[in-house]
Amino acid sequence: MKENHLERLMRRFPAISDLRERAGRRIPHVAWEYLESGCGDETAVARNLEKMSAVTLVPRFLKGELVPDVSTSLFGQTYQAPFGVAPMGLTGLIWPRSELILARTVAKYSIPYCLSTVATQTPETVGPLVGDMGWFQLYPPRDPKTRDDLLKRAWDSGFKTMVVTADVPVGSRRERSTRAGFGRPERFTLRNVYEAMKHPTWTINTLRIGFPKLRTLEKYTNSTSTATVIKYVSRSLGGTLSWDYLKEVREAWEGPLVLKGIVHPEDAELAVQTGVDGIYVSNHGARQLNAVPAAIESLPEIVRRVKGRAGIIFDSGVRSGLDVVRAIALGADIVLLGRAFLYGVAALGDHGGDHVVEILLADMKNVMVQLGCASLQELRELARG
C-alpha cells in the first residue's frame, strides 16, 4: 500500500521536539525568540515543563484488547479529541497565515481553536474556516462599546465560546524577546536583511501577504499602522478586568463563557459564582510572571474546588500526547496547546497543524493502552486510584 504524505511525515518527524528543531531553523531569530520566550530569566517556563514531567500515572494491566476512545463533549459541543489550539498573539510573525492553516486543521479534526484578540487574522476571516469549532479569546477593552463590538463580531463570525483573559493585567518583561529586537519599530537593518536571506521561505511567504498586523484591532484605531495599533493595545486593552466587568460580559454573551488564567482555587470559586461555564487553568505559558507556580500544580486543587460546576480547560507546559493525558487524568476536560502547534506550522507550513494533531493522537492512544484505559473517564479514575 502506498504511503500517504502524513505517514511519511510521521516517520520523519515523530515527535513535537522534532518539529521544534526544524522550526528553529526555518524562522528568523526575532520570531523564534518571541515564540520561545517566557519572562525574566524564564525559570517559570522550565518549572512548567519540570512539574509536568513529574506527573506519573500507574498502569493497570490484563484489560484485554483496548481501542481508546478520545472523543469528548464540552458546553454541548462534541470534539473528536480532548485537545485543541490555544489562543496566541501575533501568530503570523511565526509563520504567514498561521491562523488560517490551523483553522483548517481544527475543522478537519473537529477540535477546538481559540482565536486571540491580538491574532494577525480577524474573526471574520477565521470564523468561516473553523465551522463550529471556534472559541474567541477576549483581552478586555477598557471601552465598553469596543468590548461589545468585539463580542458581536465574534458571535456573528461563528465563535460561540468566549474566553475572557484574566492573566494579563499588564504587559510582562519578556527580556529575551526584547534583546532579540521584538517590539521595536519596523526598520531595515543589516541584521534584518541577513535574517531574511537566511530564511527565504519565510521571507517570500511574508512578502507575498505582507508583514503581520493586529488586524482585528485596526477597526478601532482607524489605522493600519502597526505602531499605532500597538500603542492602542497598550493604552486600551487590559488592566481593568474585575468581577463586575466579568458580570457585564456574562450578561452580554449568549454562549458559554470561560475565564482564562486561573491558578488560585478561590478565584475559581468566585468565577463559578459569577456565572462562568468554564475555568481555564493556565499561567499564560509562563510568559507573564516568573514566580508563578506551574499550571499543572494548580490544576488538581482547582478541580476539587469546582466540583463539576464548570468545565475545566488547561494549558501551559504541554508538549506531547502524554502531557495531554496527564492533564486529563488530573481533571481537565480540554487541553489547549500553543507553542506545539506553532512549531508544527513553522516547520511544515500548510501540513504543520495536521501533523501536530496526528502526533498527539498517536501518542495519546498509545499511552492510554499502556495505562489500561479505554476512555478519558477511565484515565480520571486511574489518577484517583
C-alpha positions as CSV (number, residue, x, y, z in Angstrom):
1,M,0.0,0.0,0.0
2,K,1.3,3.4,-1.0
3,E,2.4,5.6,2.0
4,N,0.5,8.9,2.2
5,H,2.0,12.3,3.0
6,L,1.2,12.4,6.7
7,E,2.6,8.9,7.1
8,R,5.9,10.0,5.6
9,L,5.9,13.0,7.9
10,M,5.3,10.8,10.9
11,R,8.3,8.7,10.1
12,R,10.5,11.8,9.6
13,F,9.1,13.9,12.5
14,P,7.5,11.6,15.0
15,A,7.6,14.0,18.0
16,I,6.9,17.6,18.8
17,S,10.5,18.0,19.7
18,D,11.5,17.2,16.1
19,L,9.1,19.9,14.8
20,R,10.6,22.3,17.3
21,E,14.1,21.7,16.0
22,R,13.1,22.1,12.4
23,A,11.1,25.3,13.2
24,G,14.1,26.8,14.8
25,R,15.9,26.6,11.5
26,R,13.1,27.9,9.3
27,I,12.1,31.2,11.0
28,P,14.1,34.4,11.8
29,H,15.7,34.9,15.1
30,V,13.3,37.5,16.4
31,A,10.3,35.3,15.6
32,W,11.9,32.3,17.3
33,E,12.8,34.3,20.4
34,Y,9.2,35.6,20.6
35,L,7.8,32.1,20.3
36,E,10.1,30.6,22.9
37,S,10.4,33.3,25.4
38,G,9.0,33.5,28.9
39,C,9.6,36.4,31.2
40,G,12.6,37.3,33.3
41,D,15.2,34.6,33.4
42,E,12.4,32.1,32.3
43,T,12.6,29.8,35.3
44,A,8.8,29.6,35.2
45,V,9.0,28.1,31.7
46,A,11.3,25.4,33.0
47,R,9.1,24.9,36.0
48,N,6.1,24.2,33.8
49,L,8.0,21.5,31.9
50,E,9.6,20.1,35.0
51,K,6.4,19.7,37.0
52,M,4.5,18.4,34.0
53,S,7.2,15.6,33.5
54,A,7.0,14.8,37.3
55,V,3.3,13.7,37.0
56,T,3.3,9.9,37.0
57,L,0.4,7.5,36.3
58,V,0.3,3.9,37.5
59,P,-0.8,1.5,34.8
60,R,-3.4,-1.3,35.2
61,F,-2.9,-4.5,33.1
62,L,-4.8,-7.6,31.9
63,K,-7.5,-5.5,30.3
64,G,-7.6,-7.4,27.0
65,E,-7.6,-5.6,23.7
66,L,-8.1,-1.8,24.1
67,V,-9.2,0.7,21.4
68,P,-9.1,4.1,23.2
69,D,-11.9,6.5,22.6
70,V,-10.5,10.0,22.9
71,S,-13.7,11.9,21.9
72,T,-15.2,14.3,24.4
73,S,-18.0,16.8,24.9
74,L,-17.9,20.3,26.5
75,F,-20.5,23.1,26.5
76,G,-22.8,20.9,24.4
77,Q,-20.2,20.5,21.7
78,T,-18.6,17.2,20.7
79,Y,-14.9,17.1,19.9
80,Q,-13.1,14.2,18.4
81,A,-10.1,14.7,20.7
82,P,-9.7,16.4,24.1
83,F,-7.1,18.9,22.9
84,G,-7.1,22.0,20.7
85,V,-5.3,25.2,19.8
86,A,-4.7,27.7,22.5
87,P,-5.1,31.5,21.9
88,M,-1.8,33.0,20.6
89,G,-1.0,36.6,19.6
90,L,1.0,37.6,16.5
91,T,1.0,34.1,15.2
92,G,1.6,35.5,11.7
93,L,5.0,36.5,12.8
94,I,6.0,32.9,13.4
95,W,4.6,31.7,10.0
96,P,2.5,33.7,7.5
97,R,-1.2,32.8,7.6
98,S,-0.8,30.5,10.6
99,E,-4.3,31.2,11.9
100,L,-5.8,30.1,8.5
101,I,-3.7,26.9,8.5
102,L,-4.7,26.0,12.0
103,A,-8.4,26.9,11.3
104,R,-8.5,24.3,8.5
105,T,-6.8,21.7,10.8
106,V,-9.4,22.1,13.6
107,A,-12.3,21.9,11.2
108,K,-10.8,18.7,9.7
109,Y,-10.2,17.0,13.0
110,S,-13.1,18.5,15.0
111,I,-11.1,20.0,17.8
112,P,-11.4,23.5,19.3
113,Y,-9.5,26.6,18.2
114,C,-9.3,29.7,20.3
115,L,-8.6,32.8,18.3
116,S,-6.9,35.7,20.1
117,T,-7.9,39.3,20.0
118,V,-4.3,40.1,19.0
119,A,-4.0,37.4,16.3
120,T,-3.0,38.5,12.8
121,Q,-6.2,37.4,11.2
122,T,-9.7,38.7,12.1
123,P,-12.7,36.7,13.4
124,E,-14.5,37.5,10.2
125,T,-11.7,35.7,8.2
126,V,-11.1,32.7,10.5
127,G,-14.7,32.1,11.6
128,P,-15.9,30.6,8.3
129,L,-13.0,28.2,8.2
130,V,-13.4,26.7,11.8
131,G,-17.1,26.0,11.5
132,D,-18.5,25.3,15.0
133,M,-15.0,24.6,16.5
134,G,-14.3,28.3,17.2
135,W,-13.7,29.9,20.5
136,F,-12.7,33.6,20.8
137,Q,-10.3,35.0,23.4
138,L,-11.0,38.5,24.7
139,Y,-8.4,40.8,26.0
140,P,-10.8,43.1,27.9
141,P,-11.1,46.5,26.3
142,R,-11.4,49.5,28.6
143,D,-14.2,51.0,26.4
144,P,-17.5,49.1,26.9
145,K,-18.5,50.0,23.3
146,T,-15.4,48.4,21.9
147,R,-15.9,45.3,24.1
148,D,-19.5,44.9,23.0
149,D,-18.5,45.3,19.3
150,L,-15.8,42.7,19.7
151,L,-18.3,40.3,21.2
152,K,-20.8,40.9,18.4
153,R,-18.1,40.4,15.7
154,A,-17.0,37.2,17.3
155,W,-20.6,35.9,17.6
156,D,-21.5,36.9,14.1
157,S,-18.4,35.2,12.8
158,G,-19.4,31.9,14.4
159,F,-17.4,31.9,17.6
160,K,-19.8,30.7,20.3
161,T,-17.5,30.2,23.2
162,M,-16.0,33.3,24.7
163,V,-12.7,33.2,26.7
164,V,-12.0,36.2,28.9
165,T,-8.3,36.6,29.7
166,A,-7.5,37.4,33.4
167,D,-3.8,36.7,33.5
168,V,-2.5,39.7,31.6
169,P,-3.3,42.6,34.0
170,V,-0.3,44.4,32.4
171,G,2.4,43.6,29.8
172,S,5.3,41.5,31.1
173,R,9.0,41.9,30.9
174,R,10.0,39.4,28.2
175,E,13.7,40.2,28.3
176,R,14.7,37.5,25.8
177,S,12.3,38.9,23.2
178,T,13.4,42.5,23.8
179,R,17.1,41.5,23.3
180,A,16.1,39.9,20.0
181,G,14.6,43.2,18.8
182,F,10.9,42.3,19.2
183,G,8.7,45.3,19.7
184,R,10.9,47.8,18.0
185,P,9.6,49.8,15.1
186,E,9.9,48.0,11.8
187,R,13.0,49.1,10.0
188,F,15.7,47.7,7.7
189,T,19.0,46.8,9.3
190,L,21.9,44.7,8.2
191,R,20.7,42.0,10.7
192,N,17.2,42.1,9.3
193,V,18.4,41.7,5.8
194,Y,20.7,38.9,6.8
195,E,17.9,37.1,8.7
196,A,15.6,37.4,5.6
197,M,18.3,35.9,3.4
198,K,18.9,33.1,5.8
199,H,15.2,32.2,5.9
200,P,14.0,32.6,2.3
201,T,10.8,30.5,2.5
202,W,9.5,32.6,5.5
203,T,10.6,35.8,3.8
204,I,9.0,35.0,0.4
205,N,5.7,34.0,2.1
206,T,5.7,37.1,4.3
207,L,6.4,39.4,1.4
208,R,3.6,37.8,-0.5
209,I,0.9,38.6,2.1
210,G,2.5,41.5,4.0
211,F,4.1,41.9,7.4
212,P,1.9,40.6,10.2
213,K,-0.5,43.1,11.7
214,L,-3.1,43.1,14.5
215,R,-5.9,43.2,12.0
216,T,-8.8,42.7,14.4
217,L,-8.0,45.9,16.2
218,E,-7.3,48.1,13.2
219,K,-11.0,49.0,13.1
220,Y,-10.8,50.8,16.5
221,T,-7.7,52.9,15.5
222,N,-8.8,54.0,12.0
223,S,-5.2,53.0,11.0
224,T,-3.3,50.1,9.5
225,S,-0.1,51.3,11.1
226,T,1.4,48.5,13.3
227,A,2.9,51.1,15.6
228,T,-0.4,52.9,16.0
229,V,-2.3,49.6,16.8
230,I,0.4,48.5,19.3
231,K,0.0,51.8,21.1
232,Y,-3.7,51.3,21.1
233,V,-3.3,47.9,22.7
234,S,-1.1,49.1,25.5
235,R,-3.4,52.0,26.2
236,S,-6.9,50.5,25.7
237,L,-6.7,46.7,26.4
238,G,-6.4,45.1,29.9
239,G,-5.7,46.5,33.3
240,T,-9.4,47.0,34.2
241,L,-10.8,43.4,34.5
242,S,-12.8,43.0,37.7
243,W,-15.6,40.7,38.9
244,D,-18.1,43.4,38.0
245,Y,-16.6,43.7,34.5
246,L,-16.9,39.9,34.1
247,K,-20.6,40.1,35.2
248,E,-21.1,42.6,32.4
249,V,-19.6,40.2,29.8
250,R,-21.7,37.4,31.2
251,E,-24.8,39.4,30.7
252,A,-23.8,40.4,27.2
253,W,-22.6,37.0,25.9
254,E,-25.2,34.4,25.0
255,G,-22.9,31.4,24.7
256,P,-20.5,29.6,27.0
257,L,-18.2,31.9,29.0
258,V,-14.7,30.8,30.1
259,L,-12.3,32.7,32.4
260,K,-8.7,32.2,31.4
261,G,-5.6,32.3,33.6
262,I,-6.8,30.9,36.9
263,V,-4.2,29.4,39.2
264,H,-5.8,30.1,42.6
265,P,-8.8,27.9,43.9
266,E,-10.5,30.9,45.4
267,D,-10.6,32.7,42.1
268,A,-12.1,29.6,40.5
269,E,-14.8,29.6,43.2
270,L,-15.6,33.3,42.6
271,A,-15.7,32.7,38.8
272,V,-18.2,29.9,39.2
273,Q,-20.3,32.2,41.4
274,T,-20.1,34.9,38.7
275,G,-21.7,32.5,36.3
276,V,-18.9,31.3,34.0
277,D,-19.2,28.0,32.3
278,G,-15.5,27.1,32.2
279,I,-12.4,27.6,34.3
280,Y,-9.2,27.9,32.2
281,V,-6.3,26.9,34.3
282,S,-3.2,28.5,32.8
283,N,-0.2,30.6,33.7
284,H,0.0,32.0,30.2
285,G,2.8,29.7,29.2
286,A,5.0,31.3,31.9
287,R,5.1,34.4,29.8
288,Q,3.7,36.8,32.4
289,L,5.1,36.2,35.9
290,N,8.3,34.3,36.6
291,A,7.3,33.4,40.2
292,V,4.0,31.8,39.2
293,P,3.5,28.1,40.1
294,A,3.5,25.5,37.4
295,A,-0.1,25.4,36.0
296,I,-0.2,21.6,36.4
297,E,0.4,22.0,40.1
298,S,-2.7,24.3,40.4
299,L,-4.9,22.0,38.4
300,P,-5.9,19.3,40.9
301,E,-7.0,21.7,43.7
302,I,-9.0,23.8,41.3
303,V,-10.7,20.7,40.0
304,R,-11.6,19.7,43.6
305,R,-12.9,23.2,44.3
306,V,-15.1,23.5,41.2
307,K,-16.6,20.0,41.8
308,G,-18.0,19.7,38.3
309,R,-19.9,23.0,38.4
310,A,-17.9,24.3,35.4
311,G,-15.8,22.8,32.6
312,I,-12.0,22.7,33.2
313,I,-9.7,23.9,30.4
314,F,-5.9,23.6,30.8
315,D,-2.7,24.9,29.1
316,S,0.9,25.7,29.9
317,G,3.8,23.2,29.7
318,V,2.0,20.8,27.3
319,R,4.4,19.4,24.7
320,S,3.1,15.8,23.9
321,G,0.2,13.5,23.9
322,L,1.5,12.1,27.2
323,D,1.2,15.6,28.7
324,V,-2.4,15.8,27.4
325,V,-3.1,12.5,29.2
326,R,-1.5,13.8,32.4
327,A,-3.7,16.9,32.4
328,I,-6.9,14.9,31.6
329,A,-6.1,12.4,34.3
330,L,-5.8,15.3,36.8
331,G,-9.2,16.6,35.9
332,A,-9.0,18.7,32.7
333,D,-11.9,18.4,30.2
334,I,-10.0,20.0,27.3
335,V,-6.2,20.7,27.0
336,L,-5.1,23.5,24.7
337,L,-1.6,23.8,23.2
338,G,0.1,26.9,21.9
339,R,3.8,26.6,21.1
340,A,3.4,23.0,20.0
341,F,1.1,23.9,17.1
342,L,3.3,26.8,16.1
343,Y,6.3,24.5,16.0
344,G,4.3,22.4,13.5
345,V,3.3,25.3,11.3
346,A,6.7,26.9,11.3
347,A,8.3,23.5,10.5
348,L,5.9,22.2,7.8
349,G,3.8,25.1,6.7
350,D,0.3,24.0,5.4
351,H,0.8,20.5,6.7
352,G,2.0,21.5,10.2
353,G,-1.3,21.7,12.0
354,D,-2.5,18.3,10.7
355,H,0.8,16.7,11.6
356,V,0.8,18.0,15.2
357,V,-2.7,16.6,15.7
358,E,-1.6,13.2,14.3
359,I,1.4,13.2,16.7
360,L,-0.8,14.0,19.7
361,L,-3.5,11.4,18.7
362,A,-0.9,8.6,18.2
363,D,0.9,9.5,21.4
364,M,-2.4,9.7,23.5
365,K,-3.8,6.5,22.2
366,N,-0.5,4.6,22.8
367,V,-0.2,6.0,26.4
368,M,-3.9,5.1,27.1
369,V,-3.3,1.5,26.1
370,Q,-0.1,1.4,28.1
371,L,-2.1,2.6,31.1
372,G,-5.0,0.2,30.5
373,C,-7.6,2.9,29.8
374,A,-10.1,2.8,27.0
375,S,-11.7,6.2,27.8
376,L,-11.0,9.6,29.2
377,Q,-13.2,8.8,32.2
378,E,-11.0,5.7,33.0
379,L,-8.0,8.0,32.9
380,R,-9.5,10.2,35.6
381,E,-10.4,7.2,37.7
382,L,-6.9,5.8,37.3
383,A,-5.4,9.1,38.7
384,R,-7.8,9.0,41.7
385,G,-6.6,5.5,42.5
